[in-house]
């Protein structure tokens, strides 16, 4: 899970690393990759609060001992396509015979992590008293 924090001095995005204890499961056992799971807020004192469904988790922010880099890999292949005599069919050349170059782009720097290690507390709405 990635959380964008802002941009650093060089214009590179800064992300948080999110650490949670236990398992996070959906009701219907679907994969959670790429899906909305909850809201992240910060109190005026800087305490992170995660709201997932009807539960609230309180966490803390910590600096990582060594920063992580999130990188994107780019592979540029120099495969050339060759046509036949009649021009109707194209053939790929063997990738082993054609050189390719690999480059990496720094997507984000991760210097901090948010730790949620306490059990989630249920959010209970105000129930009116009986008259």
N, C-alpha and C positions, 0 to 999 in steps of 0.2 A: 504494500500500500504506500502510495507516495502522497505527500502533502506539500504543496508549494508554499514556501514561506515568503518569497520575494526575490529580488535580484541583488546580487553581490556587487562589489565595487567594479568588477570587470564586465558586468552585464550578464554574467552567468546566473541562472536560477539557483536559488538555495531551497533545498527540501528538508523536511523532517523525516526521520526514521520513526516508525510507529511500532511500539512493542507492547503486546497484550499477553496476559497470562490466560491459559485455558484455551477453549475452542470457541470459534464463532461459527454457528451453523444457522442455516435458513430453515424455515418451517417445512418446506417441501424438499429439502436436501439438495437444492440446486447449487451449482458452483457460484461463488460470490465474486469471481474475477470480473472486473469492469462494472460492477453494480454498486449502486448507492447503498451504504450500510448505516450511515448516521451523520450527525452534525458534530463538528468540533468547535468549541468556544473557549475563550480565555476569560478568567475573572479579571477585575481591575488589578489584582495582585499578581497576575501572570500565571495562575494555576490553570492547566488545561482541563477541560471538561468535555467528555464524549457522551453524546446522547444517542443511544441505539434503541429504537423502538420505544418501549415503556421503561427503559433502564437508563441509569446515569452512572458514569464512571468518572472518578477523580484521579488525576495523574500528576506527574511532575515532569519538568523539562530538565534534561541533563546534556552536558557537552560530551561529545564522543572523544575518546583518547586520541584517535587519529581520524581525520575526515575520510569519507568515502566519495568516490566520483561515480556518477551515473554516466555511462558512455553509450553512444550509438555506433554500431559497426557498419561501415560502408564497404562493400566489395564491388569493385569495378572490374568487370571482365572485358577483355578485348577480343571476345569471340567474333569472328567475322562470318557472315553468311555468304555462301557461294551459290550461284545459280547454275542450272544445267543448260545444255545447248538451247532448248526450246524456251527457257525462262519460266516454265510453269511450276517447278518444284525448287524449294530451297533446302539446303542441308546444313546442319550445325557441324562445325569443326570440333574435334576432340578438345575438351577443356584442358587436358594435360599438355597439349601442344601449344596452347595459347596462354600467354602470361596474363596474370590478373594482379591488381593492386588492392590492398586492404588499408583503409584508413579509419580512424576513430575520432569522433567528435564528442567533446565533453558537453553533456546535456545539463547536468546539475551538480552542485556540490552539496554533500550532506554533512553538516557539522554538529547537529543536535539531534537528540531523540526524545520522544515523548513516551514515558513509561506509565502504563495503566496496569498495576499489579494487584489492586484491591478488587474484591468481589463487586459486581454491579449491584446498585441499589435500585429497587423499584420506584418508579415515579407514581405517586398516588395522588389522584385528584381530590379536591375538597368534596367531602360527602356532606350534604345538608343534614342537620340534626332533625330528629323527629319532633313534631310539635305535640 
